[in-house]
Amino acid sequence: MHPSPRCTFHSIGALATVFLLLSLVLRCSPPVERPVGPAGDYEDAKDMFKRNRFDRALEFTDGLAKASPPTKFTERARVLRVVVYTGQLKSAKELADAYDKGTEQTKNPHFKAEYGRLRSDDLQYGAKAALGLAETAHQLTTAGPLPKQVTLEAPFPTTEGPLEVKELARVKEGGWIEPDQQESVATDSMNKGMDDALAAAVSGDRSKVRAALASGSTQIDGVDFALFLGNELAEGATLFDRKHIRDSQKLKTVCNEADEVAKAALALLKDNPDKDKEKNVKKLQDRLKTMVKNL
């Protein structure tokens, strides 16, 4: 049985009335005010992080991380900066190592010169990230005892990095990639590095990170975060060794900050002993001592 034209007309009229009322309600609703001050800066930082604009995320968190007295956004800004610097560091090391191998493998003088230049640029970028990571670690360890839990408040980046930057395999063999490919490789490596940094921070993989950040933030055990930070600092320090930039003073500086992080982790473990974690902290400290000794 088909509805009568009159019933259809009444239904359309009722829907029109509903839409009109909704339109009036929306027009009359006050606009959502954007946060200002530290809250606004952190919202901007999260937005930049989500849009894969990681340098801009660092800009928006710089003042928050240095705030004195600290605000309620200071610690979370420092935690986010640790992740960003770690992602940048991972990307720079991946690219520098690939171009280094490419320089060794290629017989073409032009390729050799260009890959050598790219390696140098990536080493300098990685060094900057390592020093930024060391500065952030210093801020965290001098602010008082590390908290038992830290908050990572950030969205997962919209553009996910590849699990492997395939073009770098060609580079390592001495093959050539064009300038536009070099740019896309750098972008892919950065996005990959940031995803890997997030995974390392939460002690999991990308799927775990996505689930953990689905609500907008996640809690990380303080000792686990200290181990993550200390080990990434140790990795950053290698950029200043004899095989890379050869700056013994900066290597010592980064190692010293990593050791302070390790001490902070041990302080936390006094209240809540964990033999496995304590063993990992001691392993980190031994690695740092060896690095400084081998200068």
Phi, psi and omega in degrees: 000126183274144178294146179288155177305326182293320178296318180297318180299317180295322179296316179297319180296321179295319178296318179299320179296318179299313180297323179295316179296319178297320179297319180293320180296316181295322179293324183277343181291135180292144180295147179289122182284135178282137179301150178238172179067212181304321179297320179293319179298319182288326175298319178295320179298316179295321179296317179295320179298316179299325181272013178064025177257075192289326176297323179290326176298323177294321180298316183287338180263354184300307180295323179296318182292332183263359186304133177218115000291157182293152174259179179288352179260355185296310182295316181293330175295318179295320179297316179295321179295325176300316180296315182296312180298322178296316178298317178297319180296314179300317179296313182299318180293319179299314182291315181298318180295320180294314181291330176296314179294322178297320178298321180288325187275326186286148175256355182276121182301323180294314179300316183299315181293317182292317179293327176295320178294316180296320177300314180299317179298317182291324177296318179294320178295317178295323179297319178298318178294320180296319179290325175295322178295320179294320178297317180294321177298319178298319178298320182289318185279337180267355180277358184125185179301145176296140179292156179294334175219143175243156181254124171259107181248104182192151174276157174287134182306141183297315180266108182280139179283160177289159175289334179212134176273096191297327182298335182291338176296321177294318179300314182298335179273359180093005178283162185262141168235138185291161181308320180293327176290324178300321179292316181292325177296318179297320179294314179298319181295321179295314179296321176296315181300321181290320177297319179293324178295317177298317180297318180294324182295324182260010178056051180202202177248187184297321180296323178293321179297314180302316180294319182294325183264006181301326180272357178108341179200165177212154179264137179239133178304136185300319179292318178299319180293321179296319178296318176301310181296314181298317179292324178290325175296319178298319177296319179296324181297331181297339179294342182258008181279186186293335181278350185236252186278335179062064176228094186296326182293317180290326176298316178298319181300312181293319178296321179297319178294322177296322179293324177296323177295319179297318178297322178295323177294319179295325177297320177294323183289342177296323180278334182220078186302142176209108187299321181295316180291322178296322177297319180292324177294315179298322178297319177297314181298320178296320179297318180296318179298319180294319180298316181290322180296326184275007178297000000 
